[in-house]
Amino acid sequence: MAARELDPRSSTPTAVVALAPASGPLGCQSAPSRRGEPAAALLPALVADEANATATTTARPSHGSAASHHKMPASPAAATLGKPRASASGVIDRAVNFRNSYGKTVWVAIMRNDPDRCGGYGDWQTKGWWRLAPGEVKQAFTTSNRYAAYYARAEDGTQWTGDRGPVYVYHDTFDSCLNIGSTAAYGTVNMRLIDLNGAGLSHTIDLIP
């Protein structure tokens, strides 16, 4: 369903197809004890436990001067090291969500590994914006890669940045690749690295003051 999004530099709404918001706060689940069960019987259950596992990390705003630019980790190694266990149907992707606990409206842009789409242009897809009202949670993307990155900006100018980039960003919603620039961009930003190793299959980044 098409949602109305606002870019962080303009009050003019722009249309974007947004993913369905997450249902609510996510918590970690522990696996029940299965003593006495054969190892062969445990494997499907362990895969199911991981599929239900969730994790949350808190993220505070950035302070000080901009960090140096660093490349994203090498794609093949990152994908191999960070893959969850595969089921009979293939690799299970992780969902990455954002929660706005900052208290003011926040816009989020992301970078995810997508060599099929961005092969020859850095292998990394760049996309924005997801608008998060205070207290809102949205799923932004899924990935089978260990690494991703994000940039966030609040309506009061507060930013969540990192050292991965530079990434071109735009006043309106955008869907591009790391090594594609445009005169339509209002500038570049550094994104904050997301390491999904051991994060389960649903990971929420909680943007806090």
N, C-alpha and C positions, 0 to 999 in steps of 0.2 A: 504494500500500500504506500503511495507516495506521501512523504511527510514534508513539512515545511521547515527548512533549515535556514539559519542566518549565518553569514560568514563573520569572523571576528573583527573585521574592519569596517563593516557597513551595517546599517540597520535595514537594508532592503532584503526581504526574504527571497530565497531561491529554492527551487524544487529539487529534491534529491530522493532517490529510492532508498529508504533506510531499512536496516534489518530490524526485526522485532526486538523490542527491549527485553532484557532479562526479567524473569518473574519477580526477583527480589534478591535480598542479600544471600550470599552463598557461604556455606560453612564446610569445613573438612569433615569427611566421613571416615570412620575406621572400619576395617574388615572384621567381621565376627570370627570367633575361633572355630576352626574346623579340624580339631585333632582327631586322628584316627581315620581320616579320609585318604584314599589312595592318591598318589601324586598325579596320576592321569586325570582323576576326577577334579583335582584342585585347580588345574590350569585354566579351564574355562571360567571358573569362579573368580580367579585372580584377575583375569582380563576384564570380567564384568565389574569387579571392584574398582579397577583403574578407570574404567569408562564412567563410573559414577563419582570419581574423586574430583574435588574442587579445591581451589586455593585462592587466597586474597593477599595482595601486597599493598601497603600504603605508599603514597608518593607525595612528597612535599614539594612546594614550588621551588624554582631555582633562584639563587641569589648570586650577585657578583657579575663579573664580566663573562662573555661568551667563551666556551671551551674550544679547544682546538678540534679540527675536523678529523674524524677517524672513519675508516671504512667498516662496513658490516663484516662480521666473521665470514669466512669462506663458506659458500653455500653447500657443497657436497658434504663436507665434514660436519657442518652444523646440522644438516638434515639427518645424517646417519646417527650422530650422537644423541640427538634429542627425540628420536622417534619413540612413541609409545609402543607397547607390544601390539603386534598385528593380530587381527582376528581372521577368521576364515574368509571374511569379505574384503580383507585388505587393511591398509594402514588407517588408523583412526585419527582424524584431525582434532587438534585442540581448538576450543573456542576462547577468544580473548574478549573480555568485557571491560567496560569502564563505568565506574560509579562516581558521581559528583557529590562529594561530602564537603565541598569548599564553601557552599553557602551562596554563591552567585553563579549565574549561567556560565558554562564553560564549553568551548568548542575543541574538538579533538581531530587531529590528522594522524595517519599511521603510515608505516612502511613495512611491507611483508614480502617474503621471498616468493617470486612467481616467474621462473625462467621461461615458462611457456608463453607468457604474455609480454615479458620484458627482456627476453633473450636478445643480446646485442645492445641493450640499453641499461646495462648494470644488473639485470636479473631481479631487481627489487621494485615492486609496485609501490607507488605513493598515492595516497587517497585522503580526501577530506571533504566536507567537514561533518562530524557528528555533533549535534547540539544536545547538551545535557543540562536540563534544568536542575536546580538544587534538589538533591536526594534521588535523582533519576539514575537508572542503570540501563546501559545498552550494550548488546553484543555488536562489536565492530567487524570482526573477521574471524576466520578459522585458518589454521595452518598446521602442516605436518613438520615444519622446520623448527629447530630449537630456538631460533632468534627472530625477533621482530623489533620495531621501534615505534615511538610515538612522540608527538608534540601536542601540548595543550595550552590554550590561552583563555583566560577568564575575561568577563566583560569589564573588569576594573584594570586590565592590563597585566595581571599576574600571569606568569608563564611557567610551564613545566618543560624544560629543555634538557639536552644531554650533549654528547660529543659525537653523534653519528650524523654524517651529512657531508656537504650541505644539501638540503632538500628544498626545491622550489615550491612555494606556496602561493595561493591565489585568493583574491577577495571572494570569488564564488566557489561552489563545489567543484572538485577536480578529481580526475582519475588518470594518473600518468605513470612515468617510470623515473627512476633515480637519475639517469643520465640524459633526460630530456628537459631542456629549459625552454622558456618562452618569454617574450616581451610582455605577455599578459600577467606574468607573475609579479607580485608586489615586493618580493624579496626571497631570501633563503633563510632557513632555520636549521639548527642542530636538533636532532631528535634523541630521545632517551632510550637506551637499549633495554629490551625485554628479554630475559633469559628464562625460557620455559622448561628447562631441564628439571625433571622431577616434579613438575607443577600439576600433574594430573591432566584431565581433559577439559576442564573449564577453569580459566584463570581470570580473576577480576583485579583490575588496578583501581585502587580507591584514591581519588584525588582529594587530598586534605589540605587545610590551611598550613 
